[in-house]
Amino acid sequence: MTDTTRRTFVTGAAIAAGAITATASSAAKPNGGSNAATTPAAAAYPKPPYPVQRQPWPGLASKMTPRPDHGETSYKGSGKLLGKKALITGGDSGIGRAAAIAYAREGADVAINYLPAEEPDAREVVALIRAEGRKAVAIPGDLRDERFCRRLVQQASEQLGGLDILINNAARQQTRPGIADISSQDFDDTMKTNVYAPFWLTKAALERMSAGAVIVNTSSEQAGNPSPDIVDYALTRAAVLNFTKSMAKQVASRGIRVNAVAPGPFWTPLQVSGGATPEKLRSFGGDSPMARAGQPAEIAALYVAAADPSLSYSTGQIFGSTGGNGQPA
């Protein structure tokens, strides 16, 4: 899975790019304007080659080099999600963490789910959410368990006082050179995390959601342009895309929207904890037109857009961020 987030300025270990972003953001907006979510220092983000590094699954953003920018210092909200109650899986690090920060700064109360091993990252996220004056709920647990998925939705809804947004973001990705190297256990773990869990969570969430609610799924460019060494992961991302479109049609009459975000190569713990080979990690994202991996801060605004009440005619949509690569239709 994937997860992390929170605060005035994450510990003292923000990446250099984040510091530059904060400076540039202030310069671009007099008095620290709060009407946009921007990463004006995008050109200063790290480019390959990246340091070769390895962490045990599921990995921690706080131990990555360079440390990912989740928008801790750069994201500026404008009340787009004021009063909303959101549950984000994989909310401790990576894209889920960036979404959690953005949602809190847009006025939402946020519950995050993560694996117990990701607790250090999750604590950071909780602190960042609370620093915005929003309610933060942390619920660790394994999404491969159907009973836990139902309990997660129940607890999030009860502790937040309702549920308006579900972000199915957590995922498992492990590189394998060939199909013969993917064990049945590997395949089962990936399918349960990436496909079964969103199915279970969506079923449970829809029991509690009313008109105006939104479900946002994380897919990937892999859904349309799969890499040969993550066959099982790519398969699940295509399934999520199809699930998004069919569910959007199914619940439209209830006034509930379902959208997806399709990232390209993003610098998250997913990659350093087995999602990429050391060779691929070193040049990760280098073959995109932008010649680098994306930072989670650069995609957070799409998760806001996917749930924004003002985009009430947008359902079954795929919001892409691939650094110039194509995206699945």
C-alpha positions as CSV (number, residue, x, y, z in Angstrom):
1,M,0.0,0.0,0.0
2,T,1.0,3.6,0.2
3,D,0.7,6.5,2.9
4,T,1.9,9.8,5.0
5,T,1.5,13.7,6.0
6,R,1.1,17.0,8.2
7,R,2.2,20.3,9.9
8,T,3.7,23.9,9.8
9,F,6.8,22.5,8.3
10,V,7.2,18.7,8.4
11,T,10.0,18.2,11.0
12,G,13.2,19.8,9.9
13,A,13.8,17.4,7.1
14,A,12.0,18.9,4.1
15,I,13.7,18.5,0.8
16,A,15.6,21.4,-0.7
17,A,13.0,21.7,-3.5
18,G,10.3,22.1,-0.9
19,A,12.1,25.0,0.7
20,I,12.6,26.6,-2.7
21,T,8.9,26.0,-3.5
22,A,7.8,27.8,-0.3
23,T,10.0,30.8,-1.1
24,A,8.8,31.0,-4.7
25,S,5.2,30.6,-3.6
26,S,5.5,33.6,-1.2
27,A,7.1,35.7,-3.9
28,A,4.4,34.8,-6.4
29,K,1.6,35.6,-4.0
30,P,1.8,38.7,-1.9
31,N,1.1,38.1,1.8
32,G,1.1,34.4,1.2
33,G,-2.0,34.4,-0.9
34,S,-4.3,31.4,-0.2
35,N,-6.2,31.1,-3.4
36,A,-4.2,28.5,-5.3
37,A,-2.4,25.2,-5.1
38,T,0.9,25.7,-6.9
39,T,4.4,24.3,-7.1
40,P,6.3,27.2,-8.6
41,A,9.7,25.5,-8.1
42,A,8.8,22.6,-10.3
43,A,11.9,23.2,-12.4
44,A,14.0,22.8,-9.3
45,Y,12.7,19.3,-8.5
46,P,15.3,16.5,-8.5
47,K,16.0,14.8,-11.8
48,P,17.6,11.4,-12.5
49,P,19.9,9.9,-11.6
50,Y,18.4,9.3,-8.2
51,P,20.3,7.6,-5.4
52,V,19.8,3.8,-5.4
53,Q,18.0,2.9,-2.2
54,R,16.0,0.1,-0.9
55,Q,13.4,-0.2,1.9
56,P,11.3,-3.1,3.1
57,W,7.7,-3.0,2.0
58,P,5.7,-0.8,2.4
59,G,8.5,1.9,2.9
60,L,8.6,5.3,4.5
61,A,8.7,8.7,2.8
62,S,10.6,10.0,5.7
63,K,13.5,7.7,4.9
64,M,13.7,8.4,1.1
65,T,16.5,10.4,-0.5
66,P,15.6,12.9,-1.8
67,R,12.6,13.2,0.5
68,P,9.4,13.6,-1.5
69,D,7.6,17.0,-1.6
70,H,3.9,16.4,-0.6
71,G,3.0,20.1,-0.6
72,E,3.8,20.5,3.1
73,T,5.0,24.1,2.5
74,S,3.6,25.0,-0.9
75,Y,-0.1,23.9,-1.1
76,K,-2.5,26.8,-0.5
77,G,-6.2,26.1,-0.1
78,S,-9.2,28.1,-1.0
79,G,-12.1,26.4,0.8
80,K,-13.1,24.1,-2.1
81,L,-13.9,21.2,0.2
82,L,-15.0,23.2,3.3
83,G,-16.9,21.0,5.8
84,K,-16.4,17.8,3.8
85,K,-15.5,14.5,5.5
86,A,-12.9,12.4,3.6
87,L,-11.4,9.0,4.0
88,I,-8.0,8.5,2.2
89,T,-6.4,5.1,2.0
90,G,-2.6,5.2,1.8
91,G,-2.8,8.6,3.4
92,D,0.5,8.5,5.2
93,S,2.9,9.0,2.3
94,G,3.2,9.6,-1.4
95,I,0.1,10.7,-3.4
96,G,-2.3,9.9,-0.5
97,R,-0.3,12.1,1.8
98,A,-0.4,15.0,-0.7
99,A,-4.1,14.6,-1.1
100,A,-4.6,14.6,2.7
101,I,-2.7,17.8,3.1
102,A,-4.6,19.4,0.2
103,Y,-7.9,18.3,1.5
104,A,-7.2,19.7,5.0
105,R,-6.2,23.0,3.5
106,E,-9.3,23.1,1.4
107,G,-11.4,22.8,4.6
108,A,-12.0,19.0,4.9
109,D,-11.8,16.8,7.9
110,V,-9.7,13.8,7.0
111,A,-9.3,10.2,8.1
112,I,-6.3,8.3,6.8
113,N,-5.6,4.6,6.6
114,Y,-2.2,3.0,6.4
115,L,-0.3,-0.1,7.5
116,P,1.0,-0.2,11.1
117,A,4.6,-0.2,9.8
118,E,3.9,3.3,8.3
119,E,3.0,4.8,11.7
120,P,6.0,7.3,11.7
121,D,4.8,8.8,8.4
122,A,1.2,8.8,9.5
123,R,2.0,10.8,12.6
124,E,3.4,13.5,10.5
125,V,0.2,13.6,8.4
126,V,-2.0,13.8,11.4
127,A,0.0,16.7,12.7
128,L,-0.3,18.6,9.4
129,I,-4.0,18.1,9.2
130,R,-4.5,19.3,12.7
131,A,-2.3,22.3,12.1
132,E,-5.0,23.5,9.6
133,G,-7.6,23.3,12.4
134,R,-9.2,20.3,10.8
135,K,-10.1,17.0,12.4
136,A,-7.7,14.1,11.8
137,V,-8.4,10.5,12.3
138,A,-5.7,7.8,11.9
139,I,-6.9,4.2,11.4
140,P,-4.1,1.6,10.7
141,G,-4.9,-1.7,9.2
142,D,-4.6,-4.1,6.3
143,L,-6.9,-3.6,3.4
144,R,-6.5,-7.2,2.2
145,D,-9.1,-8.0,5.0
146,E,-12.7,-7.5,4.0
147,R,-13.8,-7.2,7.6
148,F,-11.3,-4.5,8.2
149,C,-12.4,-2.6,5.1
150,R,-15.9,-2.5,6.4
151,R,-14.7,-1.5,9.9
152,L,-12.5,1.2,8.4
153,V,-15.4,2.9,6.7
154,Q,-17.6,2.6,9.8
155,Q,-14.9,4.1,12.1
156,A,-14.0,6.9,9.7
157,S,-17.7,7.9,9.3
158,E,-18.4,7.7,13.0
159,Q,-15.3,9.7,14.0
160,L,-15.6,12.3,11.3
161,G,-19.3,12.7,11.7
162,G,-20.2,11.5,8.2
163,L,-18.5,10.5,4.9
164,D,-18.6,12.7,1.8
165,I,-15.4,11.6,0.0
166,L,-13.7,8.2,-0.3
167,I,-10.2,8.1,-2.0
168,N,-9.2,4.6,-2.9
169,N,-5.5,5.3,-3.2
170,A,-3.5,2.6,-1.4
171,A,-1.7,0.2,-3.7
172,R,0.8,-2.6,-3.8
173,Q,3.5,-2.8,-6.5
174,Q,6.3,-5.3,-6.6
175,T,8.6,-5.7,-9.7
176,R,9.0,-9.2,-11.1
177,P,11.1,-9.9,-14.3
178,G,8.6,-12.4,-15.7
179,I,5.2,-14.0,-15.0
180,A,6.9,-17.1,-13.7
181,D,8.3,-15.0,-10.9
182,I,4.9,-13.8,-9.7
183,S,3.8,-16.3,-7.1
184,S,0.1,-16.9,-6.4
185,Q,0.6,-15.2,-3.0
186,D,2.1,-12.2,-4.8
187,F,-0.8,-12.0,-7.2
188,D,-3.3,-12.4,-4.5
189,D,-1.8,-9.7,-2.3
190,T,-1.7,-7.2,-5.2
191,M,-5.2,-8.0,-6.3
192,K,-6.7,-7.8,-2.8
193,T,-4.9,-4.5,-2.1
194,N,-5.5,-2.8,-5.4
195,V,-8.9,-4.2,-6.6
196,Y,-10.7,-6.1,-3.8
197,A,-10.1,-3.3,-1.3
198,P,-11.6,-0.5,-3.4
199,F,-14.5,-2.8,-4.2
200,W,-15.1,-3.6,-0.5
201,L,-14.6,0.0,0.6
202,T,-16.9,1.4,-2.1
203,K,-19.7,-1.0,-1.1
204,A,-19.4,0.1,2.5
205,A,-19.1,3.8,1.7
206,L,-22.1,3.8,-0.5
207,E,-24.2,2.6,2.4
208,R,-23.4,5.8,4.2
209,M,-23.1,8.3,1.3
210,S,-25.8,10.7,0.1
211,A,-26.2,13.0,-2.9
212,G,-23.1,15.2,-3.4
213,A,-20.7,12.5,-2.2
214,V,-17.7,11.6,-4.4
215,I,-15.5,8.5,-4.7
216,V,-12.0,9.1,-6.2
217,N,-9.9,6.1,-7.3
218,T,-6.2,6.1,-8.1
219,S,-5.4,4.4,-11.3
220,S,-2.1,4.8,-13.3
221,E,-0.7,5.4,-16.8
222,Q,0.1,1.7,-16.4
223,A,-3.6,1.0,-17.2
224,G,-3.0,1.9,-20.8
225,N,0.8,1.5,-21.3
226,P,1.9,-1.4,-19.0
227,S,5.5,-2.1,-18.1
228,P,6.7,-5.7,-18.6
229,D,8.0,-6.1,-15.0
230,I,4.9,-5.1,-13.1
231,V,2.3,-7.2,-14.9
232,D,0.0,-7.8,-11.9
233,Y,0.1,-4.2,-10.8
234,A,-0.7,-2.8,-14.3
235,L,-3.6,-5.3,-14.6
236,T,-5.1,-3.9,-11.4
237,R,-4.8,-0.3,-12.5
238,A,-6.8,-1.1,-15.7
239,A,-9.4,-2.8,-13.5
240,V,-9.7,0.3,-11.3
241,L,-10.2,2.4,-14.4
242,N,-13.1,0.2,-15.6
243,F,-14.5,0.1,-12.1
244,T,-14.5,3.9,-12.0
245,K,-16.5,4.3,-15.2
246,S,-19.1,1.6,-14.5
247,M,-19.7,2.8,-10.9
248,A,-20.0,6.4,-12.2
249,K,-23.0,5.2,-14.3
250,Q,-24.4,3.1,-11.5
251,V,-24.6,5.8,-8.8
252,A,-25.2,8.9,-11.0
253,S,-29.0,8.7,-10.3
254,R,-28.2,9.0,-6.6
255,G,-26.2,12.2,-7.1
256,I,-22.9,10.5,-6.3
257,R,-19.9,11.0,-8.5
258,V,-17.0,8.6,-9.2
259,N,-13.8,9.8,-10.8
260,A,-10.2,8.6,-11.1
261,V,-6.7,10.1,-11.1
262,A,-4.1,8.4,-13.4
263,P,-0.6,9.3,-12.3
264,G,2.6,8.7,-14.3
265,P,6.0,8.1,-12.5
266,F,5.8,9.7,-9.1
267,W,8.5,9.7,-6.4
268,T,6.9,7.7,-3.6
269,P,7.7,4.8,-1.2
270,L,6.0,2.5,-3.7
271,Q,9.2,2.7,-5.8
272,V,11.9,2.2,-3.2
273,S,10.1,-0.7,-1.4
274,G,10.2,-3.1,-4.3
275,G,8.1,-1.3,-7.0
276,A,11.2,-0.7,-9.2
277,T,14.5,-2.4,-9.8
278,P,17.6,-0.5,-8.6
279,E,18.4,0.2,-12.2
280,K,15.0,1.5,-13.0
281,L,14.9,3.5,-9.8
282,R,18.1,5.3,-10.7
283,S,16.6,6.7,-13.9
284,F,12.9,6.7,-12.7
285,G,10.8,9.0,-14.7
286,G,13.7,10.0,-16.9
287,D,12.0,8.8,-20.1
288,S,9.0,11.1,-19.6
289,P,9.0,14.3,-21.6
290,M,9.7,16.2,-18.4
291,A,12.7,13.9,-17.8
292,R,12.0,13.3,-14.1
293,A,9.7,11.7,-11.7
294,G,6.7,13.8,-10.5
295,Q,6.5,14.9,-6.9
296,P,3.3,14.1,-4.9
297,A,2.7,17.9,-4.5
298,E,2.3,18.2,-8.2
299,I,-0.8,15.9,-8.4
300,A,-2.7,16.9,-5.2
301,A,-4.8,19.5,-6.9
302,L,-6.2,16.8,-9.3
303,Y,-7.6,15.0,-6.2
304,V,-9.2,18.2,-5.1
305,A,-10.7,18.8,-8.6
306,A,-12.0,15.3,-8.8
307,A,-14.1,15.9,-5.6
308,D,-14.8,19.6,-6.0
309,P,-18.5,20.3,-5.7
310,S,-18.3,23.0,-8.4
311,L,-17.4,20.3,-11.0
312,S,-20.7,18.6,-10.4
313,Y,-21.1,17.5,-14.0
314,S,-17.8,15.6,-13.9
315,T,-18.2,11.9,-13.2
316,G,-16.6,8.9,-14.8
317,Q,-13.7,11.2,-15.6
318,I,-10.0,10.3,-15.6
319,F,-7.7,13.1,-14.4
320,G,-4.2,12.5,-15.6
321,S,-0.8,13.7,-14.5
322,T,1.9,11.8,-16.4
323,G,4.7,14.4,-17.1
324,G,3.8,14.5,-20.8
325,N,3.3,10.8,-21.4
326,G,-0.1,9.6,-22.6
327,Q,-2.9,8.6,-20.2
328,P,-5.5,5.9,-20.3
329,A,-8.8,6.9,-21.9
